[in-house]
C-alpha cells in the first residue's frame, strides 16, 4: 500500500487516476484498464507482457515516488 497523497494532481478528485485511489489495482494496471471489474489482485490469467507492465508501474512509478505505508492482507 502506497501513500500517493503527494501525487494529488494524478490521484486527487477530478484527476485521471482518481478512480484508482484507495483500491487494489494490480490487475487494472497490468492490463491498462479503468474498469471497476479489473480493480483486484487476480493476476492468474495475465500474460508475461502484462506482468512486466505491472512490474514497471511498481518499480518506475510507485516505489520511486511514494512511500509504502502498509500491506493489504486478505
mmCIF file of the N, C-alpha and C atoms, coordinates in Angstrom:
data_MODEL
# 
_entry.id   MODEL 
# 
loop_
_atom_site.group_PDB 
_atom_site.id 
_atom_site.type_symbol 
_atom_site.label_atom_id 
_atom_site.label_alt_id 
_atom_site.label_comp_id 
_atom_site.label_asym_id 
_atom_site.label_entity_id 
_atom_site.label_seq_id 
_atom_site.pdbx_PDB_ins_code 
_atom_site.Cartn_x 
_atom_site.Cartn_y 
_atom_site.Cartn_z 
_atom_site.occupancy 
_atom_site.B_iso_or_equiv 
_atom_site.pdbx_formal_charge 
_atom_site.auth_seq_id 
_atom_site.auth_comp_id 
_atom_site.auth_asym_id 
_atom_site.auth_atom_id 
_atom_site.pdbx_PDB_model_num 
ATOM 1   N N  . UNK A 1 1  ? 0.852   -1.161  0.000   1.00 0.00 ? 1  UNK A N  1 
ATOM 2   C CA . UNK A 1 1  ? 0.000   0.000   0.000   1.00 0.00 ? 1  UNK A CA 1 
ATOM 3   C C  . UNK A 1 1  ? 0.902   1.229   0.000   1.00 0.00 ? 1  UNK A C  1 
ATOM 4   N N  . UNK A 1 2  ? 0.631   2.109   -0.942  1.00 0.00 ? 2  UNK A N  1 
ATOM 5   C CA . UNK A 1 2  ? 1.443   3.309   -1.094  1.00 0.00 ? 2  UNK A CA 1 
ATOM 6   C C  . UNK A 1 2  ? 0.637   4.552   -0.708  1.00 0.00 ? 2  UNK A C  1 
ATOM 7   N N  . UNK A 1 3  ? 1.319   5.500   -0.110  1.00 0.00 ? 3  UNK A N  1 
ATOM 8   C CA . UNK A 1 3  ? 0.705   6.796   0.189   1.00 0.00 ? 3  UNK A CA 1 
ATOM 9   C C  . UNK A 1 3  ? 0.946   7.702   -1.014  1.00 0.00 ? 3  UNK A C  1 
ATOM 10  N N  . UNK A 1 4  ? -0.092  7.903   -1.819  1.00 0.00 ? 4  UNK A N  1 
ATOM 11  C CA . UNK A 1 4  ? 0.041   8.705   -3.040  1.00 0.00 ? 4  UNK A CA 1 
ATOM 12  C C  . UNK A 1 4  ? -0.435  10.136  -2.844  1.00 0.00 ? 4  UNK A C  1 
ATOM 13  N N  . UNK A 1 5  ? -0.549  10.575  -1.588  1.00 0.00 ? 5  UNK A N  1 
ATOM 14  C CA . UNK A 1 5  ? -1.067  11.921  -1.326  1.00 0.00 ? 5  UNK A CA 1 
ATOM 15  C C  . UNK A 1 5  ? -0.186  13.014  -1.945  1.00 0.00 ? 5  UNK A C  1 
ATOM 16  N N  . UNK A 1 6  ? 1.086   12.761  -2.126  1.00 0.00 ? 6  UNK A N  1 
ATOM 17  C CA . UNK A 1 6  ? 1.935   13.762  -2.778  1.00 0.00 ? 6  UNK A CA 1 
ATOM 18  C C  . UNK A 1 6  ? 1.652   13.842  -4.282  1.00 0.00 ? 6  UNK A C  1 
ATOM 19  N N  . UNK A 1 7  ? 0.917   12.879  -4.812  1.00 0.00 ? 7  UNK A N  1 
ATOM 20  C CA . UNK A 1 7  ? 0.555   12.869  -6.225  1.00 0.00 ? 7  UNK A CA 1 
ATOM 21  C C  . UNK A 1 7  ? -0.893  13.273  -6.445  1.00 0.00 ? 7  UNK A C  1 
ATOM 22  N N  . UNK A 1 8  ? -1.350  14.259  -5.679  1.00 0.00 ? 8  UNK A N  1 
ATOM 23  C CA . UNK A 1 8  ? -2.752  14.694  -5.778  1.00 0.00 ? 8  UNK A CA 1 
ATOM 24  C C  . UNK A 1 8  ? -3.163  15.055  -7.194  1.00 0.00 ? 8  UNK A C  1 
ATOM 25  N N  . UNK A 1 9  ? -2.232  15.608  -7.962  1.00 0.00 ? 9  UNK A N  1 
ATOM 26  C CA . UNK A 1 9  ? -2.609  16.007  -9.328  1.00 0.00 ? 9  UNK A CA 1 
ATOM 27  C C  . UNK A 1 9  ? -2.937  14.793  -10.191 1.00 0.00 ? 9  UNK A C  1 
ATOM 28  N N  . UNK A 1 10 ? -2.467  13.613  -9.804  1.00 0.00 ? 10 UNK A N  1 
ATOM 29  C CA . UNK A 1 10 ? -2.781  12.385  -10.529 1.00 0.00 ? 10 UNK A CA 1 
ATOM 30  C C  . UNK A 1 10 ? -3.938  11.615  -9.898  1.00 0.00 ? 10 UNK A C  1 
ATOM 31  N N  . UNK A 1 11 ? -3.976  11.588  -8.551  1.00 0.00 ? 11 UNK A N  1 
ATOM 32  C CA . UNK A 1 11 ? -4.918  10.723  -7.835  1.00 0.00 ? 11 UNK A CA 1 
ATOM 33  C C  . UNK A 1 11 ? -6.022  11.470  -7.102  1.00 0.00 ? 11 UNK A C  1 
ATOM 34  N N  . UNK A 1 12 ? -5.959  12.788  -7.084  1.00 0.00 ? 12 UNK A N  1 
ATOM 35  C CA . UNK A 1 12 ? -6.960  13.589  -6.385  1.00 0.00 ? 12 UNK A CA 1 
ATOM 36  C C  . UNK A 1 12 ? -8.281  13.653  -7.145  1.00 0.00 ? 12 UNK A C  1 
ATOM 37  N N  . UNK A 1 13 ? -9.275  14.220  -6.494  1.00 0.00 ? 13 UNK A N  1 
ATOM 38  C CA . UNK A 1 13 ? -10.604 14.355  -7.094  1.00 0.00 ? 13 UNK A CA 1 
ATOM 39  C C  . UNK A 1 13 ? -10.520 15.048  -8.450  1.00 0.00 ? 13 UNK A C  1 
ATOM 40  N N  . UNK A 1 14 ? -11.180 14.472  -9.443  1.00 0.00 ? 14 UNK A N  1 
ATOM 41  C CA . UNK A 1 14 ? -11.224 15.044  -10.774 1.00 0.00 ? 14 UNK A CA 1 
ATOM 42  C C  . UNK A 1 14 ? -10.020 14.739  -11.646 1.00 0.00 ? 14 UNK A C  1 
ATOM 43  N N  . UNK A 1 15 ? -9.042  14.005  -11.128 1.00 0.00 ? 15 UNK A N  1 
ATOM 44  C CA . UNK A 1 15 ? -7.843  13.696  -11.901 1.00 0.00 ? 15 UNK A CA 1 
ATOM 45  C C  . UNK A 1 15 ? -7.972  12.344  -12.608 1.00 0.00 ? 15 UNK A C  1 
ATOM 46  N N  . UNK A 1 16 ? -7.078  12.116  -13.538 1.00 0.00 ? 16 UNK A N  1 
ATOM 47  C CA . UNK A 1 16 ? -7.123  10.921  -14.379 1.00 0.00 ? 16 UNK A CA 1 
ATOM 48  C C  . UNK A 1 16 ? -7.153  9.622   -13.588 1.00 0.00 ? 16 UNK A C  1 
ATOM 49  N N  . UNK A 1 17 ? -6.278  9.484   -12.610 1.00 0.00 ? 17 UNK A N  1 
ATOM 50  C CA . UNK A 1 17 ? -6.158  8.217   -11.883 1.00 0.00 ? 17 UNK A CA 1 
ATOM 51  C C  . UNK A 1 17 ? -6.928  8.189   -10.565 1.00 0.00 ? 17 UNK A C  1 
ATOM 52  N N  . UNK A 1 18 ? -7.798  9.154   -10.340 1.00 0.00 ? 18 UNK A N  1 
ATOM 53  C CA . UNK A 1 18 ? -8.575  9.176   -9.107  1.00 0.00 ? 18 UNK A CA 1 
ATOM 54  C C  . UNK A 1 18 ? -9.397  7.899   -8.926  1.00 0.00 ? 18 UNK A C  1 
ATOM 55  N N  . UNK A 1 19 ? -9.829  7.309   -10.003 1.00 0.00 ? 19 UNK A N  1 
ATOM 56  C CA . UNK A 1 19 ? -10.620 6.076   -9.944  1.00 0.00 ? 19 UNK A CA 1 
ATOM 57  C C  . UNK A 1 19 ? -9.843  4.951   -9.256  1.00 0.00 ? 19 UNK A C  1 
ATOM 58  N N  . UNK A 1 20 ? -8.521  5.029   -9.258  1.00 0.00 ? 20 UNK A N  1 
ATOM 59  C CA . UNK A 1 20 ? -7.680  4.014   -8.628  1.00 0.00 ? 20 UNK A CA 1 
ATOM 60  C C  . UNK A 1 20 ? -7.459  4.239   -7.134  1.00 0.00 ? 20 UNK A C  1 
ATOM 61  N N  . UNK A 1 21 ? -7.636  5.438   -6.657  1.00 0.00 ? 21 UNK A N  1 
ATOM 62  C CA . UNK A 1 21 ? -7.301  5.771   -5.273  1.00 0.00 ? 21 UNK A CA 1 
ATOM 63  C C  . UNK A 1 21 ? -8.082  4.916   -4.279  1.00 0.00 ? 21 UNK A C  1 
ATOM 64  N N  . UNK A 1 22 ? -7.368  4.351   -3.327  1.00 0.00 ? 22 UNK A N  1 
ATOM 65  C CA . UNK A 1 22 ? -7.981  3.565   -2.259  1.00 0.00 ? 22 UNK A CA 1 
ATOM 66  C C  . UNK A 1 22 ? -8.384  2.165   -2.661  1.00 0.00 ? 22 UNK A C  1 
ATOM 67  N N  . UNK A 1 23 ? -7.895  1.662   -3.782  1.00 0.00 ? 23 UNK A N  1 
ATOM 68  C CA . UNK A 1 23 ? -8.297  0.340   -4.270  1.00 0.00 ? 23 UNK A CA 1 
ATOM 69  C C  . UNK A 1 23 ? -7.088  -0.525  -4.583  1.00 0.00 ? 23 UNK A C  1 
ATOM 70  N N  . UNK A 1 24 ? -7.306  -1.823  -4.627  1.00 0.00 ? 24 UNK A N  1 
ATOM 71  C CA . UNK A 1 24 ? -6.311  -2.789  -5.098  1.00 0.00 ? 24 UNK A CA 1 
ATOM 72  C C  . UNK A 1 24 ? -6.399  -2.764  -6.624  1.00 0.00 ? 24 UNK A C  1 
ATOM 73  N N  . UNK A 1 25 ? -5.341  -2.305  -7.284  1.00 0.00 ? 25 UNK A N  1 
ATOM 74  C CA . UNK A 1 25 ? -5.428  -2.077  -8.726  1.00 0.00 ? 25 UNK A CA 1 
ATOM 75  C C  . UNK A 1 25 ? -4.381  -2.844  -9.535  1.00 0.00 ? 25 UNK A C  1 
ATOM 76  N N  . UNK A 1 26 ? -3.807  -3.880  -8.973  1.00 0.00 ? 26 UNK A N  1 
ATOM 77  C CA . UNK A 1 26 ? -2.740  -4.595  -9.672  1.00 0.00 ? 26 UNK A CA 1 
ATOM 78  C C  . UNK A 1 26 ? -3.171  -5.061  -11.057 1.00 0.00 ? 26 UNK A C  1 
ATOM 79  N N  . UNK A 1 27 ? -4.287  -5.746  -11.152 1.00 0.00 ? 27 UNK A N  1 
ATOM 80  C CA . UNK A 1 27 ? -4.752  -6.251  -12.441 1.00 0.00 ? 27 UNK A CA 1 
ATOM 81  C C  . UNK A 1 27 ? -5.044  -5.103  -13.411 1.00 0.00 ? 27 UNK A C  1 
ATOM 82  N N  . UNK A 1 28 ? -5.710  -4.074  -12.934 1.00 0.00 ? 28 UNK A N  1 
ATOM 83  C CA . UNK A 1 28 ? -6.063  -2.947  -13.790 1.00 0.00 ? 28 UNK A CA 1 
ATOM 84  C C  . UNK A 1 28 ? -4.816  -2.286  -14.377 1.00 0.00 ? 28 UNK A C  1 
ATOM 85  N N  . UNK A 1 29 ? -3.787  -2.101  -13.578 1.00 0.00 ? 29 UNK A N  1 
ATOM 86  C CA . UNK A 1 29 ? -2.549  -1.506  -14.087 1.00 0.00 ? 29 UNK A CA 1 
ATOM 87  C C  . UNK A 1 29 ? -1.900  -2.412  -15.122 1.00 0.00 ? 29 UNK A C  1 
ATOM 88  N N  . UNK A 1 30 ? -1.902  -3.705  -14.856 1.00 0.00 ? 30 UNK A N  1 
ATOM 89  C CA . UNK A 1 30 ? -1.257  -4.657  -15.760 1.00 0.00 ? 30 UNK A CA 1 
ATOM 90  C C  . UNK A 1 30 ? -1.903  -4.681  -17.137 1.00 0.00 ? 30 UNK A C  1 
ATOM 91  N N  . UNK A 1 31 ? -3.228  -4.531  -17.180 1.00 0.00 ? 31 UNK A N  1 
ATOM 92  C CA . UNK A 1 31 ? -3.918  -4.623  -18.471 1.00 0.00 ? 31 UNK A CA 1 
ATOM 93  C C  . UNK A 1 31 ? -4.347  -3.265  -19.019 1.00 0.00 ? 31 UNK A C  1 
ATOM 94  N N  . UNK A 1 32 ? -4.045  -2.191  -18.292 1.00 0.00 ? 32 UNK A N  1 
ATOM 95  C CA . UNK A 1 32 ? -4.386  -0.845  -18.761 1.00 0.00 ? 32 UNK A CA 1 
ATOM 96  C C  . UNK A 1 32 ? -5.869  -0.560  -18.714 1.00 0.00 ? 32 UNK A C  1 
ATOM 97  N N  . UNK A 1 33 ? -6.508  -0.965  -17.630 1.00 0.00 ? 33 UNK A N  1 
ATOM 98  C CA . UNK A 1 33 ? -7.963  -0.831  -17.512 1.00 0.00 ? 33 UNK A CA 1 
ATOM 99  C C  . UNK A 1 33 ? -8.360  0.199   -16.462 1.00 0.00 ? 33 UNK A C  1 
ATOM 100 N N  . UNK A 1 34 ? -9.466  0.880   -16.725 1.00 0.00 ? 34 UNK A N  1 
ATOM 101 C CA . UNK A 1 34 ? -10.073 1.780   -15.749 1.00 0.00 ? 34 UNK A CA 1 
ATOM 102 C C  . UNK A 1 34 ? -11.403 1.206   -15.257 1.00 0.00 ? 34 UNK A C  1 
ATOM 103 N N  . UNK A 1 35 ? -11.674 -0.048  -15.558 1.00 0.00 ? 35 UNK A N  1 
ATOM 104 C CA . UNK A 1 35 ? -12.925 -0.697  -15.187 1.00 0.00 ? 35 UNK A CA 1 
ATOM 105 C C  . UNK A 1 35 ? -12.881 -1.180  -13.736 1.00 0.00 ? 35 UNK A C  1 
ATOM 106 N N  . UNK A 1 36 ? -13.949 -0.926  -12.994 1.00 0.00 ? 36 UNK A N  1 
ATOM 107 C CA . UNK A 1 36 ? -14.031 -1.416  -11.614 1.00 0.00 ? 36 UNK A CA 1 
ATOM 108 C C  . UNK A 1 36 ? -13.868 -2.932  -11.555 1.00 0.00 ? 36 UNK A C  1 
ATOM 109 N N  . UNK A 1 37 ? -14.338 -3.625  -12.571 1.00 0.00 ? 37 UNK A N  1 
ATOM 110 C CA . UNK A 1 37 ? -14.252 -5.094  -12.593 1.00 0.00 ? 37 UNK A CA 1 
ATOM 111 C C  . UNK A 1 37 ? -12.807 -5.583  -12.603 1.00 0.00 ? 37 UNK A C  1 
ATOM 112 N N  . UNK A 1 38 ? -11.885 -4.759  -13.068 1.00 0.00 ? 38 UNK A N  1 
ATOM 113 C CA . UNK A 1 38 ? -10.477 -5.148  -13.136 1.00 0.00 ? 38 UNK A CA 1 
ATOM 114 C C  . UNK A 1 38 ? -9.655  -4.646  -11.963 1.00 0.00 ? 38 UNK A C  1 
ATOM 115 N N  . UNK A 1 39 ? -10.272 -3.974  -11.022 1.00 0.00 ? 39 UNK A N  1 
ATOM 116 C CA . UNK A 1 39 ? -9.539  -3.451  -9.872  1.00 0.00 ? 39 UNK A CA 1 
ATOM 117 C C  . UNK A 1 39 ? -9.506  -4.502  -8.771  1.00 0.00 ? 39 UNK A C  1 
ATOM 118 N N  . UNK A 1 40 ? -8.548  -5.413  -8.924  1.00 0.00 ? 40 UNK A N  1 
ATOM 119 C CA . UNK A 1 40 ? -8.388  -6.510  -7.980  1.00 0.00 ? 40 UNK A CA 1 
ATOM 120 C C  . UNK A 1 40 ? -6.967  -7.057  -8.109  1.00 0.00 ? 40 UNK A C  1 
ATOM 121 N N  . UNK A 1 41 ? -6.693  -8.128  -7.382  1.00 0.00 ? 41 UNK A N  1 
ATOM 122 C CA . UNK A 1 41 ? -5.350  -8.712  -7.401  1.00 0.00 ? 41 UNK A CA 1 
ATOM 123 C C  . UNK A 1 41 ? -5.297  -10.040 -8.150  1.00 0.00 ? 41 UNK A C  1 
ATOM 124 N N  . UNK A 1 42 ? -6.258  -10.294 -9.030  1.00 0.00 ? 42 UNK A N  1 
ATOM 125 C CA . UNK A 1 42 ? -6.304  -11.537 -9.805  1.00 0.00 ? 42 UNK A CA 1 
ATOM 126 C C  . UNK A 1 42 ? -5.316  -11.449 -10.964 1.00 0.00 ? 42 UNK A C  1 
ATOM 127 N N  . UNK A 1 43 ? -4.157  -12.036 -10.768 1.00 0.00 ? 43 UNK A N  1 
ATOM 128 C CA . UNK A 1 43 ? -3.100  -11.978 -11.770 1.00 0.00 ? 43 UNK A CA 1 
ATOM 129 C C  . UNK A 1 43 ? -2.920  -13.305 -12.507 1.00 0.00 ? 43 UNK A C  1 
ATOM 130 N N  . UNK A 1 44 ? -3.707  -14.301 -12.150 1.00 0.00 ? 44 UNK A N  1 
ATOM 131 C CA . UNK A 1 44 ? -3.524  -15.658 -12.661 1.00 0.00 ? 44 UNK A CA 1 
ATOM 132 C C  . UNK A 1 44 ? -3.576  -15.759 -14.181 1.00 0.00 ? 44 UNK A C  1 
ATOM 133 N N  . UNK A 1 45 ? -4.420  -15.004 -14.828 1.00 0.00 ? 45 UNK A N  1 
ATOM 134 C CA . UNK A 1 45 ? -4.582  -15.142 -16.283 1.00 0.00 ? 45 UNK A CA 1 
ATOM 135 C C  . UNK A 1 45 ? -3.745  -14.145 -17.092 1.00 0.00 ? 45 UNK A C  1 
ATOM 136 N N  . UNK A 1 46 ? -2.898  -13.380 -16.430 1.00 0.00 ? 46 UNK A N  1 
ATOM 137 C CA . UNK A 1 46 ? -2.119  -12.373 -17.141 1.00 0.00 ? 46 UNK A CA 1 
ATOM 138 C C  . UNK A 1 46 ? -0.970  -12.985 -17.935 1.00 0.00 ? 46 UNK A C  1 
ATOM 139 N N  . UNK A 1 47 ? -0.661  -12.344 -19.038 1.00 0.00 ? 47 UNK A N  1 
ATOM 140 C CA . UNK A 1 47 ? 0.476   -12.771 -19.853 1.00 0.00 ? 47 UNK A CA 1 
ATOM 141 C C  . UNK A 1 47 ? 1.771   -12.256 -19.238 1.00 0.00 ? 47 UNK A C  1 
ATOM 142 N N  . UNK A 1 48 ? 2.881   -12.773 -19.747 1.00 0.00 ? 48 UNK A N  1 
ATOM 143 C CA . UNK A 1 48 ? 4.184   -12.303 -19.275 1.00 0.00 ? 48 UNK A CA 1 
ATOM 144 C C  . UNK A 1 48 ? 4.343   -10.812 -19.548 1.00 0.00 ? 48 UNK A C  1 
ATOM 145 N N  . UNK A 1 49 ? 3.853   -10.352 -20.689 1.00 0.00 ? 49 UNK A N  1 
ATOM 146 C CA . UNK A 1 49 ? 3.938   -8.938  -21.035 1.00 0.00 ? 49 UNK A CA 1 
ATOM 147 C C  . UNK A 1 49 ? 3.136   -8.088  -20.056 1.00 0.00 ? 49 UNK A C  1 
ATOM 148 N N  . UNK A 1 50 ? 1.951   -8.545  -19.680 1.00 0.00 ? 50 UNK A N  1 
ATOM 149 C CA . UNK A 1 50 ? 1.115   -7.803  -18.729 1.00 0.00 ? 50 UNK A CA 1 
ATOM 150 C C  . UNK A 1 50 ? 1.747   -7.775  -17.349 1.00 0.00 ? 50 UNK A C  1 
ATOM 151 N N  . UNK A 1 51 ? 2.333   -8.889  -16.927 1.00 0.00 ? 51 UNK A N  1 
ATOM 152 C CA . UNK A 1 51 ? 3.024   -8.919  -15.638 1.00 0.00 ? 51 UNK A CA 1 
ATOM 153 C C  . UNK A 1 51 ? 4.223   -7.976  -15.654 1.00 0.00 ? 51 UNK A C  1 
ATOM 154 N N  . UNK A 1 52 ? 4.904   -7.907  -16.771 1.00 0.00 ? 52 UNK A N  1 
ATOM 155 C CA . UNK A 1 52 ? 6.017   -6.965  -16.902 1.00 0.00 ? 52 UNK A CA 1 
ATOM 156 C C  . UNK A 1 52 ? 5.518   -5.523  -16.796 1.00 0.00 ? 52 UNK A C  1 
ATOM 157 N N  . UNK A 1 53 ? 4.383   -5.240  -17.415 1.00 0.00 ? 53 UNK A N  1 
ATOM 158 C CA . UNK A 1 53 ? 3.788   -3.906  -17.324 1.00 0.00 ? 53 UNK A CA 1 
ATOM 159 C C  . UNK A 1 53 ? 3.516   -3.552  -15.871 1.00 0.00 ? 53 UNK A C  1 
ATOM 160 N N  . UNK A 1 54 ? 2.945   -4.488  -15.118 1.00 0.00 ? 54 UNK A N  1 
ATOM 161 C CA . UNK A 1 54 ? 2.673   -4.262  -13.699 1.00 0.00 ? 54 UNK A CA 1 
ATOM 162 C C  . UNK A 1 54 ? 3.972   -4.003  -12.941 1.00 0.00 ? 54 UNK A C  1 
ATOM 163 N N  . UNK A 1 55 ? 4.982   -4.796  -13.206 1.00 0.00 ? 55 UNK A N  1 
ATOM 164 C CA . UNK A 1 55 ? 6.270   -4.603  -12.538 1.00 0.00 ? 55 UNK A CA 1 
ATOM 165 C C  . UNK A 1 55 ? 6.870   -3.241  -12.861 1.00 0.00 ? 55 UNK A C  1 
ATOM 166 N N  . UNK A 1 56 ? 6.711   -2.785  -14.086 1.00 0.00 ? 56 UNK A N  1 
ATOM 167 C CA . UNK A 1 56 ? 7.209   -1.467  -14.469 1.00 0.00 ? 56 UNK A CA 1 
ATOM 168 C C  . UNK A 1 56 ? 6.473   -0.359  -13.719 1.00 0.00 ? 56 UNK A C  1 
ATOM 169 N N  . UNK A 1 57 ? 5.159   -0.479  -13.607 1.00 0.00 ? 57 UNK A N  1 
ATOM 170 C CA . UNK A 1 57 ? 4.389   0.504   -12.834 1.00 0.00 ? 57 UNK A CA 1 
ATOM 171 C C  . UNK A 1 57 ? 4.918   0.578   -11.411 1.00 0.00 ? 57 UNK A C  1 
ATOM 172 N N  . UNK A 1 58 ? 5.108   -0.598  -10.806 1.00 0.00 ? 58 UNK A N  1 
ATOM 173 C CA . UNK A 1 58 ? 5.542   -0.604  -9.413  1.00 0.00 ? 58 UNK A CA 1 
ATOM 174 C C  . UNK A 1 58 ? 6.949   -0.048  -9.250  1.00 0.00 ? 58 UNK A C  1 
ATOM 175 N N  . UNK A 1 59 ? 7.879   -0.513  -10.068 1.00 0.00 ? 59 UNK A N  1 
ATOM 176 C CA . UNK A 1 59 ? 9.261   -0.084  -9.878  1.00 0.00 ? 59 UNK A CA 1 
ATOM 177 C C  . UNK A 1 59 ? 9.531   1.330   -10.375 1.00 0.00 ? 59 UNK A C  1 
ATOM 178 N N  . UNK A 1 60 ? 8.913   1.732   -11.475 1.00 0.00 ? 60 UNK A N  1 
ATOM 179 C CA . UNK A 1 60 ? 9.211   3.045   -12.053 1.00 0.00 ? 60 UNK A CA 1 
ATOM 180 C C  . UNK A 1 60 ? 8.318   4.165   -11.548 1.00 0.00 ? 60 UNK A C  1 
ATOM 181 N N  . UNK A 1 61 ? 7.180   3.835   -11.022 1.00 0.00 ? 61 UNK A N  1 
ATOM 182 C CA . UNK A 1 61 ? 6.274   4.883   -10.553 1.00 0.00 ? 61 UNK A CA 1 
ATOM 183 C C  . UNK A 1 61 ? 6.106   4.838   -9.048  1.00 0.00 ? 61 UNK A C  1 
ATOM 184 N N  . UNK A 1 62 ? 5.505   3.781   -8.552  1.00 0.00 ? 62 UNK A N  1 
ATOM 185 C CA . UNK A 1 62 ? 5.148   3.758   -7.136  1.00 0.00 ? 62 UNK A CA 1 
ATOM 186 C C  . UNK A 1 62 ? 6.343   3.721   -6.200  1.00 0.00 ? 62 UNK A C  1 
ATOM 187 N N  . UNK A 1 63 ? 7.257   2.815   -6.386  1.00 0.00 ? 63 UNK A N  1 
ATOM 188 C CA . UNK A 1 63 ? 8.400   2.715   -5.465  1.00 0.00 ? 63 UNK A CA 1 
ATOM 189 C C  . UNK A 1 63 ? 9.314   3.930   -5.521  1.00 0.00 ? 63 UNK A C  1 
ATOM 190 N N  . UNK A 1 64 ? 9.391   4.579   -6.641  1.00 0.00 ? 64 UNK A N  1 
ATOM 191 C CA . UNK A 1 64 ? 10.259  5.757   -6.773  1.00 0.00 ? 64 UNK A CA 1 
ATOM 192 C C  . UNK A 1 64 ? 9.632   7.016   -6.195  1.00 0.00 ? 64 UNK A C  1 
ATOM 193 N N  . UNK A 1 65 ? 8.310   7.099   -6.253  1.00 0.00 ? 65 UNK A N  1 
ATOM 194 C CA . UNK A 1 65 ? 7.653   8.350   -5.888  1.00 0.00 ? 65 UNK A CA 1 
ATOM 195 C C  . UNK A 1 65 ? 6.927   8.342   -4.547  1.00 0.00 ? 65 UNK A C  1 
ATOM 196 N N  . UNK A 1 66 ? 6.467   7.176   -4.099  1.00 0.00 ? 66 UNK A N  1 
ATOM 197 C CA . UNK A 1 66 ? 5.564   7.148   -2.945  1.00 0.00 ? 66 UNK A CA 1 
ATOM 198 C C  . UNK A 1 66 ? 6.043   6.179   -1.873  1.00 0.00 ? 66 UNK A C  1 
ATOM 199 N N  . UNK A 1 67 ? 5.872   6.567   -0.604  1.00 0.00 ? 67 UNK A N  1 
ATOM 200 C CA . UNK A 1 67 ? 6.281   5.674   0.480   1.00 0.00 ? 67 UNK A CA 1 
ATOM 201 C C  . UNK A 1 67 ? 5.289   4.522   0.674   1.00 0.00 ? 67 UNK A C  1 
ATOM 202 N N  . UNK A 1 68 ? 5.830   3.377   1.031   1.00 0.00 ? 68 UNK A N  1 
ATOM 203 C CA . UNK A 1 68 ? 4.991   2.233   1.388   1.00 0.00 ? 68 UNK A CA 1 
ATOM 204 C C  . UNK A 1 68 ? 4.480   2.475   2.802   1.00 0.00 ? 68 UNK A C  1 
ATOM 205 N N  . UNK A 1 69 ? 3.182   2.358   2.981   1.00 0.00 ? 69 UNK A N  1 
ATOM 206 C CA . UNK A 1 69 ? 2.597   2.625   4.299   1.00 0.00 ? 69 UNK A CA 1 
ATOM 207 C C  . UNK A 1 69 ? 1.848   1.412   4.875   1.00 0.00 ? 69 UNK A C  1 
ATOM 208 N N  . UNK A 1 70 ? 1.811   0.329   4.139   1.00 0.00 ? 70 UNK A N  1 
ATOM 209 C CA . UNK A 1 70 ? 1.130   -0.846  4.655   1.00 0.00 ? 70 UNK A CA 1 
ATOM 210 C C  . UNK A 1 70 ? 1.110   -1.958  3.634   1.00 0.00 ? 70 UNK A C  1 
ATOM 211 N N  . UNK A 1 71 ? 0.517   -3.084  4.038   1.00 0.00 ? 71 UNK A N  1 
ATOM 212 C CA . UNK A 1 71 ? 0.384   -4.232  3.165   1.00 0.00 ? 71 UNK A CA 1 
ATOM 213 C C  . UNK A 1 71 ? -1.028  -4.751  3.301   1.00 0.00 ? 71 UNK A C  1 
ATOM 214 N N  . UNK A 1 72 ? -1.673  -4.967  2.174   1.00 0.00 ? 72 UNK A N  1 
ATOM 215 C CA . UNK A 1 72 ? -3.033  -5.476  2.169   1.00 0.00 ? 72 UNK A CA 1 
ATOM 216 C C  . UNK A 1 72 ? -2.989  -6.980  2.412   1.00 0.00 ? 72 UNK A C  1 
ATOM 217 N N  . UNK A 1 73 ? -3.670  -7.416  3.454   1.00 0.00 ? 73 UNK A N  1 
ATOM 218 C CA . UNK A 1 73 ? -3.741  -8.825  3.792   1.00 0.00 ? 73 UNK A CA 1 
ATOM 219 C C  . UNK A 1 73 ? -5.189  -9.267  3.634   1.00 0.00 ? 73 UNK A C  1 
ATOM 220 N N  . UNK A 1 74 ? -5.377  -10.278 2.839   1.00 0.00 ? 74 UNK A N  1 
ATOM 221 C CA . UNK A 1 74 ? -6.734  -10.741 2.559   1.00 0.00 ? 74 UNK A CA 1 
ATOM 222 C C  . UNK A 1 74 ? -7.034  -12.020 3.295   1.00 0.00 ? 74 UNK A C  1 
# 
